[in-house]
């Protein structure tokens, strides 16, 4: 008979238990869950003369660290299998933190050419114009293209495991080998593939980024970001991007995300189970011009997805598709949905759909017909699967009838 290990040693627990116990601060007679500590400063010791005023290991000033930030960092590191983690104000703050601390003037980065819009602006405009960082945008699923983009000054390769919004899949293990052969780092945005689906550090990545706003929080009510990896890589993120740039998460948001993360493994099972059936429905319907979901055999990187996600819950719950017609017709279709919500963001408990228009600069890299029509990005929620399918089916059938498809 096994005994339950100490909750402060989550490496001995299974993922479901880690999501419940890791990062809780417990004292005798105190709360069993870390409460919200809405303080911007903490009581100093009687003799503060030896304090490092920029220290982050104990609560001192909330820009440096607070009770809720520390607990959330501990939980995320345990879930991701990382030595260390830093939580920040948003996913974009986390991206900026990685580039701000790993790249210097004259350095070169190779970046996915399909990804979150803010990623493009950071590395195509802001960092090159202000700090002289060079960036080459490539299809990171094309390993030959990545190798060809390597330069002597390449310091970083950055990709999304599943690209936002097309669902293109990157081979993390192969990219890690290319990066390390070039004496560069591999950073991976794993927002679409949170722990339970993939732990990129186990596949060779050096740094993992999450928008905590999405799946890890899971309830659409808080914003945050995280950077995870080896201690020597995370230390400058904490000191420079969190303390000195000040991209700190609020205690309330940290508490909300900590609470939401408890159910992450359970939510992912429902997300992914529904997503596979939704993708199959879309692929079979005559009103749909194209659908991309890594769990479908026709997906361009289906074999990579099978190899990469074989130990998890499958290839996530994000689907890209377009109905037959014009860009305007995509929004006409969305207006026919009754339960699925038309809104930005993803990874919420409710299913969300948004049109990515053809005006976005990276749409030139989208597969046909998305370049002409734009695409619909569907984040499959945790509602009953049959309700999601019914809503999509009635919208598709009505659209097909009206457009004589």
VOVEX-720645 format. One record per residue (C-alpha): residue number from 1; residue in one letter; chain; x, y, z. Coordinates in steps of 0.25 Angstrom, whole numbers. Last residue first. Example, Ala and Ser with C-alpha at 12.3 -4.5 7.8 and 13.67 -1.06 7.14 Angstrom:
! residues 2
PT 2 S A 55 -4 29
PT 1 A A 49 -18 31
! end
This chain:
! residues 405
PT 405 X A -97 96 -206
PT 404 X A -109 104 -210
PT 403 X A -104 116 -202
PT 402 X A -117 117 -194
PT 401 X A -117 101 -192
PT 400 X A -102 100 -189
PT 399 X A -103 112 -178
PT 398 X A -115 105 -172
PT 397 X A -108 92 -171
PT 396 X A -95 97 -166
PT 395 X A -102 105 -155
PT 394 X A -111 94 -151
PT 393 X A -99 84 -151
PT 392 X A -90 94 -143
PT 391 X A -100 95 -132
PT 390 X A -103 80 -131
PT 389 X A -89 77 -131
PT 388 X A -86 86 -119
PT 387 X A -99 81 -112
PT 386 X A -94 66 -115
PT 385 X A -81 69 -108
PT 384 X A -86 74 -95
PT 383 X A -79 87 -92
PT 382 X A -65 87 -90
PT 381 X A -60 96 -100
PT 380 X A -55 95 -115
PT 379 X A -47 107 -119
PT 378 X A -51 110 -133
PT 377 X A -42 118 -142
PT 376 X A -50 122 -155
PT 375 X A -42 125 -167
PT 374 X A -39 136 -177
PT 373 X A -46 134 -190
PT 372 X A -35 137 -200
PT 371 X A -22 133 -193
PT 370 X A -31 122 -185
PT 369 X A -33 115 -198
PT 368 X A -22 111 -199
PT 367 X A -11 110 -188
PT 366 X A -7 122 -180
PT 365 X A 6 128 -182
PT 364 X A 0 141 -188
PT 363 X A -9 141 -176
PT 362 X A 3 146 -168
PT 361 X A 0 161 -170
PT 360 X A -14 160 -165
PT 359 X A -24 167 -175
PT 358 X A -29 153 -179
PT 357 X A -38 152 -167
PT 356 X A -37 143 -155
PT 355 X A -51 140 -152
PT 354 X A -54 136 -137
PT 353 X A -60 124 -130
PT 352 X A -61 121 -116
PT 351 X A -66 109 -108
PT 350 X A -68 111 -94
PT 349 X A -59 106 -83
PT 348 X A -48 115 -88
PT 347 X A -36 110 -96
PT 346 X A -37 122 -106
PT 345 X A -37 137 -108
PT 344 X A -46 145 -117
PT 343 X A -61 144 -117
PT 342 X A -73 139 -125
PT 341 X A -79 129 -115
PT 340 X A -84 115 -118
PT 339 X A -98 113 -114
PT 338 X A -107 119 -125
PT 337 X A -98 119 -137
PT 336 X A -104 125 -150
PT 335 X A -96 138 -148
PT 334 X A -83 130 -149
PT 333 X A -88 126 -163
PT 332 X A -90 140 -168
PT 331 X A -76 144 -162
PT 330 X A -70 134 -171
PT 329 X A -79 138 -183
PT 328 X A -72 152 -182
PT 327 X A -58 146 -185
PT 326 X A -65 139 -198
PT 325 X A -71 126 -200
PT 324 X A -69 111 -196
PT 323 X A -68 110 -181
PT 322 X A -54 112 -174
PT 321 X A -47 103 -164
PT 320 X A -37 104 -153
PT 319 X A -38 95 -141
PT 318 X A -32 97 -127
PT 317 X A -35 86 -117
PT 316 X A -22 79 -114
PT 315 X A -14 69 -122
PT 314 X A -17 56 -113
PT 313 X A -19 55 -98
PT 312 X A -4 52 -96
PT 311 X A 6 41 -98
PT 310 X A 4 40 -113
PT 309 X A 5 55 -115
PT 308 X A 18 57 -122
PT 307 X A 18 44 -131
PT 306 X A 3 45 -135
PT 305 X A 5 60 -137
PT 304 X A 17 58 -146
PT 303 X A 9 48 -154
PT 302 X A -3 58 -156
PT 301 X A 6 69 -160
PT 300 X A -1 72 -173
PT 299 X A -15 69 -167
PT 298 X A -22 59 -176
PT 297 X A -22 48 -165
PT 296 X A -30 57 -155
PT 295 X A -24 59 -141
PT 294 X A -16 71 -145
PT 293 X A -28 79 -148
PT 292 X A -29 87 -161
PT 291 X A -43 88 -168
PT 290 X A -45 93 -183
PT 289 X A -56 98 -192
PT 288 X A -67 94 -182
PT 287 X A -82 94 -187
PT 286 X A -81 80 -192
PT 285 X A -79 74 -178
PT 284 X A -70 63 -175
PT 283 X A -58 70 -171
PT 282 X A -66 79 -161
PT 281 X A -73 67 -154
PT 280 X A -59 60 -153
PT 279 X A -53 73 -147
PT 278 X A -65 73 -137
PT 277 X A -63 59 -133
PT 276 X A -48 61 -130
PT 275 X A -50 74 -123
PT 274 X A -60 67 -114
PT 273 X A -50 57 -108
PT 272 X A -40 68 -108
PT 271 X A -47 78 -99
PT 270 X A -53 67 -90
PT 269 X A -40 61 -87
PT 268 X A -33 75 -86
PT 267 X A -44 79 -75
PT 266 X A -40 68 -66
PT 265 X A -25 71 -67
PT 264 X A -27 86 -65
PT 263 X A -36 85 -53
PT 262 X A -27 90 -42
PT 261 X A -21 101 -52
PT 260 X A -34 109 -50
PT 259 X A -31 112 -36
PT 258 X A -16 116 -38
PT 257 X A -21 124 -50
PT 256 X A -30 132 -41
PT 255 X A -20 133 -30
PT 254 X A -9 139 -40
PT 253 X A -20 148 -45
PT 252 X A -23 153 -31
PT 251 X A -8 155 -28
PT 250 X A -6 163 -40
PT 249 X A 4 158 -50
PT 248 X A 18 166 -51
PT 247 X A 23 172 -64
PT 246 X A 31 182 -56
PT 245 X A 43 184 -66
PT 244 X A 53 183 -54
PT 243 X A 46 172 -46
PT 242 X A 39 164 -56
PT 241 X A 47 165 -69
PT 240 X A 60 167 -63
PT 239 X A 62 159 -50
PT 238 X A 51 148 -53
PT 237 X A 55 146 -68
PT 236 X A 69 147 -64
PT 235 X A 67 135 -54
PT 234 X A 59 127 -64
PT 233 X A 70 123 -73
PT 232 X A 80 119 -62
PT 231 X A 68 112 -55
PT 230 X A 65 103 -67
PT 229 X A 51 105 -73
PT 228 X A 38 112 -71
PT 227 X A 33 126 -76
PT 226 X A 18 129 -72
PT 225 X A 7 138 -75
PT 224 X A -5 144 -69
PT 223 X A -20 149 -71
PT 222 X A -32 145 -63
PT 221 X A -47 142 -65
PT 220 X A -48 133 -77
PT 219 X A -50 121 -69
PT 218 X A -38 112 -74
PT 217 X A -27 117 -65
PT 216 X A -17 107 -71
PT 215 X A -25 107 -84
PT 214 X A -24 122 -88
PT 213 X A -20 134 -80
PT 212 X A -8 126 -75
PT 211 X A -2 130 -89
PT 210 X A 9 120 -88
PT 209 X A 24 120 -92
PT 208 X A 34 109 -91
PT 207 X A 49 110 -91
PT 206 X A 60 100 -95
PT 205 X A 52 91 -104
PT 204 X A 58 77 -105
PT 203 X A 45 68 -105
PT 202 X A 44 67 -89
PT 201 X A 44 82 -89
PT 200 X A 33 82 -99
PT 199 X A 23 76 -88
PT 198 X A 11 72 -97
PT 197 X A -4 70 -96
PT 196 X A -5 68 -81
PT 195 X A 3 81 -79
PT 194 X A -2 91 -89
PT 193 X A -3 90 -104
PT 192 X A -9 102 -110
PT 191 X A -1 111 -101
PT 190 X A 12 103 -104
PT 189 X A 20 115 -109
PT 188 X A 34 108 -111
PT 187 X A 48 114 -109
PT 186 X A 59 107 -115
PT 185 X A 73 112 -111
PT 184 X A 85 114 -121
PT 183 X A 98 107 -121
PT 182 X A 96 103 -136
PT 181 X A 95 88 -133
PT 180 X A 86 92 -122
PT 179 X A 76 99 -130
PT 178 X A 75 88 -141
PT 177 X A 74 77 -130
PT 176 X A 63 85 -123
PT 175 X A 56 87 -136
PT 174 X A 56 72 -138
PT 173 X A 50 70 -125
PT 172 X A 39 81 -126
PT 171 X A 34 76 -139
PT 170 X A 25 88 -141
PT 169 X A 10 86 -144
PT 168 X A 1 95 -153
PT 167 X A -12 98 -146
PT 166 X A -15 110 -155
PT 165 X A -18 120 -144
PT 164 X A -8 120 -137
PT 163 X A 2 110 -140
PT 162 X A 2 97 -132
PT 161 X A 16 95 -124
PT 160 X A 18 110 -126
PT 159 X A 32 113 -131
PT 158 X A 45 121 -127
PT 157 X A 59 118 -131
PT 156 X A 69 126 -123
PT 155 X A 84 131 -124
PT 154 X A 86 132 -139
PT 153 X A 99 140 -140
PT 152 X A 106 130 -149
PT 151 X A 94 129 -158
PT 150 X A 83 118 -158
PT 149 X A 72 121 -169
PT 148 X A 76 109 -177
PT 147 X A 74 100 -165
PT 146 X A 60 105 -163
PT 145 X A 56 104 -178
PT 144 X A 61 89 -178
PT 143 X A 53 87 -165
PT 142 X A 40 91 -172
PT 141 X A 30 91 -160
PT 140 X A 36 104 -155
PT 139 X A 31 111 -168
PT 138 X A 41 123 -167
PT 137 X A 42 137 -162
PT 136 X A 56 142 -161
PT 135 X A 59 152 -149
PT 134 X A 70 162 -146
PT 133 X A 71 170 -133
PT 132 X A 76 184 -135
PT 131 X A 70 189 -122
PT 130 X A 59 199 -126
PT 129 X A 56 196 -140
PT 128 X A 59 181 -139
PT 127 X A 52 179 -126
PT 126 X A 39 186 -129
PT 125 X A 37 183 -144
PT 124 X A 38 169 -149
PT 123 X A 41 162 -135
PT 122 X A 31 169 -126
PT 121 X A 21 171 -137
PT 120 X A 21 157 -142
PT 119 X A 19 151 -128
PT 118 X A 8 161 -125
PT 117 X A 0 154 -137
PT 116 X A 1 140 -131
PT 115 X A 7 131 -140
PT 114 X A 10 127 -155
PT 113 X A 24 131 -160
PT 112 X A 31 123 -148
PT 111 X A 43 131 -144
PT 110 X A 58 129 -146
PT 109 X A 66 139 -137
PT 108 X A 78 147 -140
PT 107 X A 87 155 -130
PT 106 X A 93 168 -134
PT 105 X A 88 176 -122
PT 104 X A 85 165 -111
PT 103 X A 75 154 -110
PT 102 X A 72 144 -99
PT 101 X A 66 153 -88
PT 100 X A 57 163 -96
PT 99 X A 53 151 -106
PT 98 X A 48 143 -94
PT 97 X A 42 154 -86
PT 96 X A 35 159 -99
PT 95 X A 28 146 -100
PT 94 X A 24 145 -86
PT 93 X A 19 160 -86
PT 92 X A 11 155 -98
PT 91 X A 5 144 -90
PT 90 X A 0 153 -80
PT 89 X A 4 160 -66
PT 88 X A 16 150 -63
PT 87 X A 19 137 -56
PT 86 X A 33 132 -55
PT 85 X A 36 117 -55
PT 84 X A 48 108 -50
PT 83 X A 54 94 -52
PT 82 X A 43 90 -62
PT 81 X A 34 78 -62
PT 80 X A 22 86 -68
PT 79 X A 13 82 -57
PT 78 X A 23 84 -46
PT 77 X A 28 97 -52
PT 76 X A 14 102 -53
PT 75 X A 10 98 -38
PT 74 X A 23 105 -33
PT 73 X A 21 118 -41
PT 72 X A 6 118 -36
PT 71 X A 10 118 -22
PT 70 X A 21 128 -23
PT 69 X A 12 138 -30
PT 68 X A 1 136 -20
PT 67 X A 10 139 -8
PT 66 X A 17 151 -14
PT 65 X A 30 153 -23
PT 64 X A 38 165 -28
PT 63 X A 27 174 -32
PT 62 X A 20 169 -20
PT 61 X A 30 175 -10
PT 60 X A 37 166 0
PT 59 X A 32 152 -2
PT 58 X A 43 142 -2
PT 57 X A 52 137 -13
PT 56 X A 51 149 -22
PT 55 X A 62 159 -17
PT 54 X A 63 173 -22
PT 53 X A 64 179 -9
PT 52 X A 75 169 -5
PT 51 X A 73 169 10
PT 50 X A 85 169 19
PT 49 X A 81 181 27
PT 48 X A 67 177 29
PT 47 X A 69 175 44
PT 46 X A 55 173 50
PT 45 X A 50 165 38
PT 44 X A 42 173 28
PT 43 X A 27 172 27
PT 42 X A 22 170 13
PT 41 X A 18 180 1
PT 40 X A 8 181 -10
PT 39 X A -2 173 -2
PT 38 X A -15 166 -7
PT 37 X A -11 152 -2
PT 36 X A -22 143 -8
PT 35 X A -22 130 0
PT 34 X A -13 119 -2
PT 33 X A -21 106 0
PT 32 X A -21 98 12
PT 31 X A -24 110 21
PT 30 X A -15 111 34
PT 29 X A -16 104 47
PT 28 X A -2 97 44
PT 27 X A 4 104 32
PT 26 X A 1 101 17
PT 25 X A 5 108 5
PT 24 X A -1 101 -8
PT 23 X A 9 101 -19
PT 22 X A 6 87 -24
PT 21 X A -6 81 -18
PT 20 X A -18 80 -28
PT 19 X A -11 81 -42
PT 18 X A 0 71 -36
PT 17 X A -11 61 -33
PT 16 X A -16 60 -47
PT 15 X A -1 60 -52
PT 14 X A 3 48 -44
PT 13 X A 10 51 -31
PT 12 X A 25 49 -27
PT 11 X A 30 61 -34
PT 10 X A 19 69 -25
PT 9 X A 28 69 -13
PT 8 X A 22 80 -5
PT 7 X A 9 72 -4
PT 6 X A 17 61 4
PT 5 X A 15 48 -2
PT 4 X A 2 40 -1
PT 3 X A 5 26 5
PT 2 X A 6 14 -4
PT 1 X A 0 0 0
! end
